[in-house]
Amino acid sequence: MSRVRNARGEDDVTRTDGADGARRALTARSVLLSVLLGTDPPRLPVSLLVGTTELFGISEGTTRTALSRMVAAGELRADDGRYEIAAPRLLQRQARQARSRRGATEPWEVGDAWLQAVVVVEGRRPADERAALRVALVDARLAELREGVWLRPANLGDVPPALAADPTLVWMRAHPDGPAALAARLWDLGSWSATADDLRSQLADVTPVLEAGDRTALAAGFVLSAAVLRHFQADPLLPRDLRPAGWPGDGLRGDYDRFDAAYRGVLRAWFDEHR
């Protein structure tokens, strides 16, 4: 198993070997957050949350302790036997995850504009504010050409309001020469594509097992689902004309939709039996 620390300083499980490895990788908090983040609205009864963690070998006592700690930390809110996400950063994460999974873009052709953001007072801000700005720009799927200069094709709609109003940024439209070469310079498209192909292979192995109703695949599938959703968030969502040939983004989304339907079906059947 390996871990990666993402741009927000969160520890993410990235890979496990088999179902046993998947179970070792999971904590009560990671399971609870993933289940709630994948639910709209993000609110579930405690009995269902406890049942979910038990599927992955996590005891009821451990789960209830994790829930209490998450409430104390302001991550969750408890109300009438149900828990819901309360922290704004987690609600933002859920919205970002949903948008990334959809992968929706606007029409764009070669010659159309790029968004360009220039940081104008970088040196005057505390380090934590500079780091937060970088995270926000990455979340908006901009990439840094050089220090303080961020770009992307203008195919994702309006700039997020918080970034548009940031007084340390100047926004403009650009029409760079060689847009495909620039995109390849800004993003490691080969690496994203290779990882997507690997995830598609893993989904192809697990999905038929879930479609057959085999619950032994739930733990490994849970970790795989988290890995795919994280990878969606790293997709630069480039216009078709700027993607390398054979770009697997749409294929990965289609494969994940099939996997997710099978996964939820097995999970739903388990809950129906244990109500």
Residue pairs with C-beta under 8 A, 6 or more apart in sequence:
1 13
1 15
1 16
1 17
1 21
1 24
1 25
2 14
2 15
3 11
3 12
3 13
3 14
4 11
4 12
4 14
5 11
5 12
6 12
6 230
7 134
7 135
7 138
8 89
8 135
12 226
12 230
13 25
13 26
13 30
13 223
13 226
13 227
14 227
14 230
15 223
15 227
16 22
16 24
16 25
16 220
16 223
18 220
19 216
19 217
19 219
19 220
21 220
22 56
22 219
22 220
22 222
22 223
23 56
23 57
23 219
25 223
26 56
26 58
26 219
26 222
26 223
27 58
27 66
28 53
28 58
28 62
28 63
28 65
28 66
29 66
29 69
29 70
30 226
31 52
31 53
31 56
31 58
31 222
32 49
32 52
32 53
32 63
32 66
32 67
32 70
32 76
32 83
33 75
33 90
34 222
34 225
34 226
35 44
35 49
35 52
36 42
36 43
36 44
36 49
36 76
36 83
36 84
36 85
37 85
37 90
37 93
37 94
37 97
40 94
40 98
41 84
42 84
42 85
42 90
42 91
42 94
43 82
43 83
43 84
43 85
44 82
44 83
44 84
45 81
45 82
46 64
46 67
46 81
46 82
46 83
47 81
48 271
49 63
49 67
49 83
50 60
50 63
50 64
51 270
51 271
51 274
52 267
53 59
53 60
53 62
53 63
54 60
54 63
55 215
55 218
55 219
55 267
55 270
56 218
56 219
56 222
57 219
67 76
67 78
67 83
70 76
70 83
71 77
71 78
71 83
74 86
74 87
75 85
75 86
75 87
75 90
76 83
76 84
76 85
76 86
76 87
77 83
77 84
77 85
77 86
85 91
85 94
96 139
96 233
97 229
97 232
97 233
100 229
100 232
100 233
100 235
101 229
101 232
101 253
101 256
103 232
103 235
103 237
103 249
103 250
103 253
105 155
105 156
105 237
105 239
106 155
106 156
106 157
107 155
108 153
108 154
108 155
108 239
108 241
109 239
109 241
110 179
110 180
110 241
110 242
111 175
112 153
112 154
112 155
112 175
112 239
113 153
113 154
113 173
113 174
113 175
114 151
114 152
114 153
114 154
114 173
114 174
114 175
114 176
114 179
115 142
115 151
115 152
115 153
115 154
115 159
115 171
115 173
115 174
116 149
116 150
116 151
116 171
116 172
116 173
116 174
117 137
117 142
117 149
117 150
117 151
117 159
117 163
117 169
117 170
117 171
118 148
118 149
118 150
118 169
118 170
118 172
119 133
119 148
119 149
119 150
119 168
119 169
120 148
120 168
120 169
120 170
121 167
121 168
122 130
122 147
122 148
122 168
125 133
125 168
133 166
133 168
133 169
134 144
136 160
136 162
136 163
137 144
137 150
137 163
139 160
140 152
140 156
140 159
140 160
140 163
141 152
141 156
141 236
141 237
142 150
142 151
142 152
143 150
143 151
143 152
143 186
143 187
143 236
144 150
144 186
145 151
145 182
145 185
145 186
151 174
151 176
151 182
151 186
152 186
152 236
153 179
153 183
153 238
153 239
153 242
154 173
155 237
155 238
155 239
156 237
158 164
159 171
163 169
164 171
176 182
179 241
179 242
180 241
180 242
183 189
183 236
183 238
183 242
184 244
186 236
187 236
187 238
189 236
189 238
189 243
189 244
189 247
190 244
192 231
192 234
192 235
192 236
193 244
193 246
193 247
193 248
195 231
196 231
196 248
196 249
196 251
196 252
197 248
199 224
199 227
199 228
199 231
199 252
200 248
200 251
200 252
200 255
202 224
203 224
203 228
203 252
203 255
203 256
203 258
203 259
204 255
206 217
206 220
206 221
206 224
206 259
207 255
207 258
207 259
207 262
209 216
209 217
210 217
210 218
210 221
210 259
210 262
210 263
210 265
210 266
211 262
211 265
213 265
213 266
213 269
214 266
215 266
215 270
217 266
218 263
218 266
218 267
218 270
221 259
221 263
224 259
225 256
225 259
225 260
225 263
228 252
228 256
228 259
231 252
232 252
232 253
232 256
235 249
237 249
243 249
